[in-house]
Amino acid sequence: MLKNQNRTPLFDALKSYDERQVIPFDVPGHKHGKGLKEFTEYVGNKVMEIDVNSMKPLDNVSNPISVIKESEKLMAEAYLCDDAFFLVNGTTSGVQAMIMSVCSPGDKIIIPRNAHKSVTNALILSGAVPVYIQPKTDSRLGIAMGVSKESIEKAIEENPDVKSVFLINPTYYGATSDIESIIELSHRKGISVLVDEAHGAHFAFHKDFPKDAMSLGADMAAVSLHKTGGSLTQSSVLLLNEGFIDKNTVRTFINLTQTTSASYLLMSSLDVTRKMLATKGEDIFTYILNITRKARDEINNIKGLYCFGKELVGKEGVYNFDETKLGVNVAGLGITGFKAYDILRDEYNIQVELGDVFNILSIVSVGDSEKSLNALVDALKDMSKKYYKGEEMKFKGVVLKNPEVIVSPRNAFYSRKKLIKLNEAEGEISGESIMAYPPGIPIVTPGERITREMIDYVKFLKTQHSMLTDTEDPYVHNIKVLGV
């Protein structure tokens, strides 16, 4: 156990404030819930009593000097890095702060094409120019995996002026790249390494997980503690190893986009989550891994289903694998993952993380139990009885190739645009993004040339009732392209 990790300075200060029964003449206006009675009756008085504003006893996230500073230091110690910054705008704000901290307008940054939409937004904000590398793909599963060291090396050779490398650890489906070798290569060239660790908040707390970015020497990592660690939705941290990047610069860019009215519910949940993971994480995740492994074995004995896992390690794009990601290929049932996603929700009252063409993805984390996983396994067994006929779904999966970047995302975002029919947009330069959410990985982003493959994929996603976002037209019949 790490030194002092039983302490929760911010949460303790918040409880002390609540116990004093202060008469509030500051914001928020609900005044400890008294002004929002219907909501307070449902969520409870205590939640509303600690939904408060920044004040001296509770510190200020924009310039922490007391209890928030102490809690951030404990977070950094838990992740064995130099600095940690609390985020209440999600890991999206962390990704933006990372990229803006290292890239000025016109600077190049190497990015896997399966990066999250937050990266596209960071490119618009920073003015950086993406150098996309193609992740490896699994043709059977129809999904992108990790990137190779060789592809990073080639991109650096072709772009010797590149400022940073951006990595994902792990991918949405659980695959990791050999980021230690990539970090060593990049640092040798004087290039910083940024890591989107949105789905790897738990890596640092059990030996059977892939290594976390900070322990491998990354310069910064944005970590979604709310996804797999247990904190409240929208609460995340940005971690820093000093050397390539100055911590004061990072704080400046966080403050550029993060709210000045940071939620103490969110921040205190980070404080308590860190304590739990640092002091009990090994035991918690030993249990989680045991029940997940059991569920994976049971799913792999169900006709028509394949729950992929550690057997992928060593294949292209899979250096290691996060076993808490229960990805299930449902093509053997003769249905798409989109349909399986809907069936599980509508008929079995089970909400999985996502469905794609061939797969569904369930994320197992600190709040799961053998009972919850048994319910999922039983539902999949019943689905197999209903849908398995010995014939696989016949559909050619789509893993989009690296786009042709004509204009930087920032210049495209601010350029004059016109609205045209999506079906007539082939060859045009996109003025906006299109993506299915989840996972929030763009099909096209501002500044890229639109291909027929992109258009056909969007049309297919519509037939599957996938949630498409980020276009001005909410139904994605039309798209904004550059021009007048």
N, C-alpha and C positions, 0 to 999 in steps of 0.2 A: 504494500500500500504506500502511496506517495505521502510525503510529509504534509500535514495540516489539511488533508483533503476532506476531513469531516466538517470543516468550517463552511458556513454559507453567509458571508458578510451582508450581502444585499438582502437576502430573504429575511435574515434576522432583523435588519434595520426596518424592513417593511412591516414585520410583525410588531416590533416595538412601537412604530407609528400608529398602527391599528389599535394597540392596547391603550394608548393615551386618549383615544376618543376625541381627537382634535375637532374643533368646530371649523368646517372649511368655508372660507370666502375666496377660494381660488378655483381654478378649473380642475377637473371636468365639472360640467354643470349639473350632473345628476346628483351631486353631493352625497356620496356614499350610498347611492341607490335610491335615495328618498324621492328623487324626481323622475324615476323610471320604474314605477312600482310593478307593472306587469312583467317586465323583463327580470327584475330583481327577485320576484316571487318564484320564477322558474329556475334561475341559475343560482340563487342563494345570496344571502346578505354578505357573506364573507368575501365573495368574488368582487362585489361592488365596493366594499369598504377598502379594498387594497388596489382598486383601479384609480390611481392618484397621479398627480403631476410632479415634475421635478421640484425639489426643494433641498435646502442645505442638509438635513439629516439623511436624505436619500440620494444625494450626489446627482450629477448630470452626465448623461452618456456622451454628450458632445465634447466635454472636457472633464473627464472623471479624475477626481483627486482624493476620494475617500472610499466608500463602500463598493461602488462600481469598479473602481480601480483595483481594489483588493480582490474582488470576484473575478475580474479579467485576469489578474496575475495567477490566481489558482487554476483558471482554465488553461492558461499557457503551461503551467507546471504539469497538469494532467496530460497534456498532449506533448510534453517534452519539447516545447519550442520557446522562443524568446518572448513573444507578445501575442495577446489575443484581444480581439475587439468584438464586443457584443453587437449583434445586428437584430433589428426588429422589422426590417423590410425583406426578410428572407435571405436566402443565399444569393438570390438575384442581385441584391445590392452589394454583396461581397464580391461577386464576379465582376461587377462594374467597377468597384473600387480597385480590385487587383489590376485590371487591364489599364485603367486610367493612371494608376500609379507608375506604370512602366512605359506606357506608350503615349507619345504626343501625336498630333495630326500628321499623317503621312508615314508614320513608323509601321514596319511590318511585324506581324505576329503569326506564328505557325499554329494552326488550329485544326483538329480533326473535324471532318464534315458532320459528324453525328453529335456536335456540341449543342447545348441547350439554347433556347431563344435569348436567354440573358446575355449570352456572348454576342449575339447580333446587336442587341441593344447597347452593349458596352462599346462595340465598334462604332456605332453611330455617335455615342457620347464622346468618345476619345478621338475619333478621326483616324484610328488605326486602320491599316489595310490588311485583310486576311490573306495568308498563304495557306490554302487548304491542303490537307493531306487526306488520302482515302483510307478509312479504317478497313481492316480485314473483315470479310463477311463469311457467314456460314450459310451456304446455299440451302441446306435442308431446313434450317430454322428460319431463313429469310431475314436475318437481323445482322446489324453491324456489331463487330466486336472491338477489340483494342487496336492500337497502332503499333507498327514495328519500329525498332530503333533505326533500321535501315532507311525507312521512309522519312524519319526526322533528319537523319544525317544527309540524305539527298536534298531535302528542302533547305537545309542550312547551306550546303554547298552551292545551290542555285540562287540563294538569297543571303549572301554573306553579311548584309547589313541588317538582318533580322534582329529585333530587340528582345523577343521573348518567345517561349514555347508554352503552349496551353495544352494541358492533358486532362483526361477524365479518369477518375479512380474511385469506384468502378463505373462501367457503363450501366445504364438502366437495368440491364439483364444480369449484371454481376461479373462480367469479364474485366480483368485488369491487364494493363500493359506492363512491360518491364520498365517501370518508371525509374527505378534506381539507375539502370544503365543509361537511360535517356537524360536523367538529371546530371550524371557524371559527364556525359558527352557535351551537354549544353553548357555546363559551368566551365568546362575546359575551353570552350569557345567564347566565354565571357557573356553568355546569354542566360537570362533569368528563366526560371520555370514556375509557372502558375498551375494550380491543380483545382479542378472542380471536383470536390469530394462530397457532393451533396448526398450521395447514397452510401458513403463510407464513414459516417460519424462513429460507428462502433468498432472500426478496425483496430484502433489503438488499445482496445481493452480485452483482447483474447488472442492467444498465440495461434489459434487455428484459422484466424482470418488473414487475408492478405495484409501486407504491411501498409501502414498509413503514410501519407505523403510527407508529413513533418519528420518522421523518424528516418525517412530515406533521403532527406536533405533538400526537399523542395523549398523554394523561397516563400511562397504563400499558398495557402489552401483555404477555400471557402467550404464550410462544413455545415450541413443541415442537421443539427441536433434534433430538430423536430421530426425528421423523417424516420430515423431509426434509433435515436437516443432516448426519446421520451418527453422532450420539452414541448411547449405549446406551439401550434402551427404559426409559422412566420418567424420563429425565433431561430437564429443561426449564429455562427461565429466565423470570424476571419482570423486565420492563424498566420504568424509571420516568423520566419527565421531571418534574423538581421544579417546584413552583409551586402547583398546586391541592392536592397531596397530599404529606404529610411522609414522608420516607424511614424515619424511626424508627417511625412508625405502621405502615408496611408491614412492616417487619421483625418487629414485635410480632405481627401477624396471621399472618405466615408461620410463626412459631414456635408459634403456637397449635395448628396442625394438622400441621405437618411433624415427622417423626421426629427424635429426638435422636441416633439412630444412623445418620446419613447414610452411604450407601455411597460409599466412595472410588473404586470402579470407575466408578460413575455420574458423580461429580463430575469426576474426572480426564478422563473421555471428553468432558465439556463443554469442558474446557480445551483439549484437543487439537483438537476439532471447530472451536472458535472460531478457533484458529490456522490451520487448513486453509482455512476459509471466507474469513477476512480476507486471507490471503496468496495463495491459489490459486483463490478462488471464481469469479472472472471467467472464467478458462480452463476450470475444471470445468463451469460452467454453460453456457458457449458450446457445449461438446461435447454436454452433455445436451440443450440446446435443439435442436441440429442433428439428433440421432438421434430425438428426439421428433417434430419436425416431419416428418421422413421417414416415421416410422411412421404418423403421423396421415394423411398423404397416401395411403399404401398402404392403410390401413384404409378410407378413403373411396372406394377403387376396388373394394372387396369388395361383392358383391351382398347387399343386405339389411341393411347396416351403415351407421351414420352416427356418425363420431367428431367431436363438436362441439368448437369452439375459438374463435378470435378473431373469427370471423364473427358471433358473438353480441354483440360489443361495440357499444353504441349501442341495443340492444334494452332493453326494460324490465327493470330490476334488474341490468344488466350494464354497469358503468362501465369495467371492464377485465377481463382473463381471464388466468389462470395456465396457460400452455401445458404445464406438466409434469403436469397432470391429464388423463389420457387417459380421458375418459368416452365410452363407446361405446353408442349406442342400438341395441338388438338386436331391437326390435319387428318389423322387416322380415323377420326369420327365422321369425316366427310363434311365438316363445318369449319367456318373461319373462327379465328380468335375473337373477332368482333361479336359474332353471334354467341359464342360461349360466354363472353363477358356479360352480355345481356341476359342470357339464360340463368346464370348464377345469381345475378341480382334479382331478377323478376320472379324466378321460380323457387329459389333456395334461400333468398334473403342474405346472400353473401356478396360483399363488394370487394372485388379484386382491384389491383392497381391499374391494370390496363389490358386491353385486347388489341392484337394487331392481326395481320393477315393469317398467320399460322398459329399464334401462341396467345396464352394469357399469362399474366405475371402477378403473383402474389408476393407481397413483401412481409416477411416474418421479422418481428422486432421485440423489444423488451416487454410489450404489453400482451404478447400472445401466450397461449397455453396449449396443453395437449388437447383440451376440449375444443378449442377453436380450430385447431388443425384437423381434428377428427371430423368436424362438421364439413370442412372443405373436402376431405378425402371421401366421405360418404356421398357428398353431392356429386363428385366426379364419377364415382362408381355408378350412381343412378343415371347420370348423363350417358355413360358408356352403354348401359343397358338399352337406353332409348334410341341412341344415334349410331352406335357401331354396327356397320354392315360389311366390314371387311374391305371397304374401298376408301382410298385417301381422296381428300379434296383435290380437284384438278385446277390449279391456278399457279401461274408463274409469279413467284414472289418479286417484289420490287425493293432493291436497295439502291437508292439514287447515287449516281456517280458525282465526282467533284464538279461543281458548276463552273461555267466560264464567268469570271468576275470582270465586268467591263468598267464599272465605276465603283469607287469605294462606297461602302454602305452609308457613310455620313453624307457624301455628296449626292448620292441617289435619294436619300431621305429628304434633303432640302431642295432638290431639283423640282422644276415644274413637271406636272404629271397630267395624264389624261386617263379617263376610265374607259376600258374596252371590255368586250366579252372575253371571258377566260379561254373559251374554245378557239378564239382568233388571236391569242397572244403569243403563239410560237414565234421565237426569234426576237421578240421585244425584250427590253431591259426592264426588269421589275422595279416598281417604286414602293413596294410593300412586301411583307412576309406572308406566307401561308404555312400553317402547321396544324397537325392534329395534336390535341391536348387531352390527356397525356399522350406521349411523353414530352411534347413541347420542343421537338427537334424540327427546325425549319425544312420545308420542302423546297422553298425558294425564299431568298432574302433580297432586300433592296440592293440594286446594282448588278444582279446576276441575270444572265440571259435565260429566258424561259424556254424550256424544251418541250417537245411533244410528250416525252416520258413523264415530265412533271405534271402536265395537264391531265394526262390519262390516269395518273395515280390519284390526283385530287378527285377526279370523276369517280374512280373506284371507291375512294373513301366515303364519298357522298352516298353511294349505294349501300354502304355498311353503316350509315347513320353515325359516322365518326364525328366527334366534336371538332370542327375546324375553326381556327381563330386567327386574329391579327389583320384581317382584311377589313377595309371600310364597308364593303358589302357583306353583311352578316351571313348571307347565304352562299357566298363565293360563286355567284354566277358571273361576276365581273371582277376585274383586277386593275389596279392602277399601274400604269407603265410610264416610263419617262417620255416626255414629248408634250406638244401643245396641240 
